[in-house]
Amino acid sequence: MVTRPREQLAELVGGLRRRGAEVVEAPAIRIEPPLDQAPLDRAIGCLANYDWIVFTSANGVRSLMTRLRELGKKFPDHGEVQLAAIGPATAAALAAQGLKVDVVPERFVAEEVFAALKRAGPLAERRILLPRADIARQALPELLRSAGATVEVVVAYRTVPVSQELASAVRLLSDGGIDVVTFTSGSTVRSFLSAVQDKEPLYGKFASASIGPITSQALRDAGFQPTIEAGVYTVDGLIEAIERYFGDEPARPG
């Protein structure tokens, strides 16, 4: 079962099916514009004034670029502002927009983005823009501010639960018809589990597969121990971890 937003299902669903899996699509969230777009619009109006723009998701890239086009604005030329991406999927989203990425960390979490930016040069008095989700972690802006940077965080998009669409998926889980549920963000965890009114009977009925440590922590916070965690925090890494788990484990959940 794949819980990613519908517009992002293809890569994970396709990769699993190519490995022989039967996939149930169960989007737990959808991506929507901010309720108030004024802060994002102000940031877009002065992008060239920032030293760095740091993207922590492909959704942040797409949302900012969509709004930029709606406003009839042009992204600064390379060299006017430097760009950082949290990982390869976000870097690929920037490349798809014709933008060159200056920094991608080796591990795809906020703390490693901070470390990579520090290696790229002094952060004191640098002006940094973070266009991101309405419920993103505060770790990165806090780390950047502690290093003396001026950080502007703007909501580029919202993650909205779609619990009604999960009703049939929850029935499949309750019936033991799902071997593994994939989670690619904390918001997919929270939305998916909120659709399950009585979680206790589901323990042991399926394996939970997490794309990385932040998503795994969201599962733990919700009372579920992640069964599988990708060693490389990408869709391919998640698929490989799932395949390795089911190849190594003769007994499946349920």
Backbone hydrogen bonds, N-H to C=O, Kabsch-Sander energy under -0.5 kcal/mol:
donor,donor_aa,acceptor,acceptor_aa,energy
2,V,24,V,-2.5
3,T,182,T,-0.9
8,Q,5,P,-2.3
9,L,6,R,-1.3
12,L,8,Q,-0.6
13,V,9,L,-2.9
14,G,10,A,-2.9
15,G,11,E,-2.1
16,L,12,L,-2.3
17,R,13,V,-2.5
18,R,14,G,-2.2
19,R,15,G,-0.9
19,R,16,L,-0.5
20,G,17,R,-1.6
21,A,16,L,-2.3
23,V,21,A,-0.6
25,E,23,V,-0.5
26,A,2,V,-2.9
26,A,24,V,-0.6
28,A,3,T,-2.3
29,I,3,T,-0.5
30,R,160,V,-2.0
32,E,158,R,-2.4
37,Q,35,L,-0.5
41,D,37,Q,-2.8
42,R,38,A,-2.4
43,A,39,P,-2.0
44,I,40,L,-2.6
45,G,41,D,-1.7
46,C,43,A,-1.4
47,L,44,I,-1.0
49,N,46,C,-1.7
50,Y,47,L,-1.7
51,D,127,R,-2.6
52,W,127,R,-1.7
53,I,82,Q,-2.3
54,V,129,L,-2.9
55,F,53,I,-0.6
55,F,84,A,-3.0
56,T,54,V,-0.5
56,T,131,P,-0.5
61,V,57,S,-1.3
62,R,58,A,-2.7
63,S,59,N,-2.7
64,L,60,G,-2.2
65,M,61,V,-2.6
66,T,62,R,-2.4
67,R,63,S,-2.2
68,L,64,L,-2.6
69,R,65,M,-2.1
70,E,66,T,-2.1
71,L,67,R,-1.9
72,G,69,R,-1.2
73,K,68,L,-2.5
79,G,81,V,-0.8
80,E,77,D,-2.2
81,V,77,D,-0.7
82,Q,51,D,-2.4
84,A,53,I,-2.2
85,A,103,V,-2.5
86,I,55,F,-1.6
91,A,87,G,-2.4
92,A,88,P,-2.6
93,A,89,A,-1.8
94,L,90,T,-1.8
95,A,91,A,-2.6
96,A,92,A,-2.3
97,Q,93,A,-0.6
97,Q,94,L,-1.0
98,G,95,A,-2.0
99,L,94,L,-2.3
102,D,83,L,-2.3
103,V,83,L,-1.5
109,V,107,R,-1.3
112,E,109,V,-0.7
113,V,109,V,-1.7
114,F,110,A,-2.3
115,A,111,E,-1.9
116,A,112,E,-2.4
117,L,113,V,-2.4
118,K,114,F,-2.3
119,R,115,A,-1.9
120,A,116,A,-1.3
121,G,117,L,-0.7
121,G,118,K,-0.8
125,E,148,G,-2.7
126,R,123,L,-2.2
128,I,126,R,-0.6
128,I,150,T,-3.1
129,L,52,W,-2.4
130,L,152,E,-2.8
132,R,130,L,-0.7
132,R,154,V,-2.4
134,D,157,Y,-1.1
136,A,133,A,-1.1
142,E,138,Q,-2.0
143,L,139,A,-2.3
144,L,140,L,-2.6
145,R,141,P,-2.4
146,S,142,E,-2.1
147,A,143,L,-1.0
147,A,144,L,-0.5
148,G,145,R,-1.8
149,A,144,L,-2.1
150,T,126,R,-3.0
151,V,149,A,-0.7
152,E,128,I,-2.9
153,V,151,V,-0.6
154,V,130,L,-2.1
154,V,152,E,-0.5
156,A,132,R,-3.1
156,A,154,V,-0.7
157,Y,132,R,-1.2
158,R,32,E,-3.5
160,V,30,R,-2.9
160,V,158,R,-0.6
162,V,28,A,-2.0
165,E,162,V,-0.9
166,L,163,S,-1.5
167,A,164,Q,-1.4
170,V,166,L,-2.6
171,R,167,A,-1.7
172,L,168,S,-1.8
173,L,169,A,-2.1
174,S,170,V,-2.6
175,D,171,R,-1.9
176,G,173,L,-1.7
177,G,172,L,-2.9
181,V,207,A,-2.7
182,T,1,M,-2.9
183,F,209,A,-2.9
189,V,185,S,-1.6
190,R,186,G,-2.6
191,S,187,S,-2.3
192,F,188,T,-2.3
193,L,189,V,-2.7
194,S,190,R,-1.6
195,A,191,S,-0.9
195,A,192,F,-0.8
196,V,193,L,-1.0
197,Q,195,A,-0.9
199,K,197,Q,-0.6
202,L,199,K,-2.0
203,Y,199,K,-0.5
203,Y,200,E,-1.6
205,K,202,L,-2.3
206,F,202,L,-0.5
207,A,179,D,-3.1
209,A,181,V,-3.0
209,A,207,A,-0.5
210,S,208,S,-0.5
210,S,228,I,-3.0
211,I,183,F,-1.5
216,S,212,G,-2.3
217,Q,213,P,-2.2
218,A,214,I,-1.6
219,L,215,T,-1.8
220,R,216,S,-2.3
221,D,217,Q,-2.8
222,A,218,A,-1.2
223,G,220,R,-1.8
224,F,219,L,-2.8
227,T,208,S,-1.3
228,I,208,S,-2.5
230,A,210,S,-2.4
234,T,232,V,-2.5
238,L,234,T,-2.3
239,I,235,V,-2.5
240,E,236,D,-2.5
241,A,237,G,-2.0
242,I,238,L,-2.3
243,E,239,I,-2.6
244,R,240,E,-2.4
245,Y,241,A,-2.3
246,F,242,I,-2.4
247,G,243,E,-1.7
248,D,244,R,-2.0
249,E,245,Y,-2.2
252,R,250,P,-0.6
254,G,204,G,-1.4
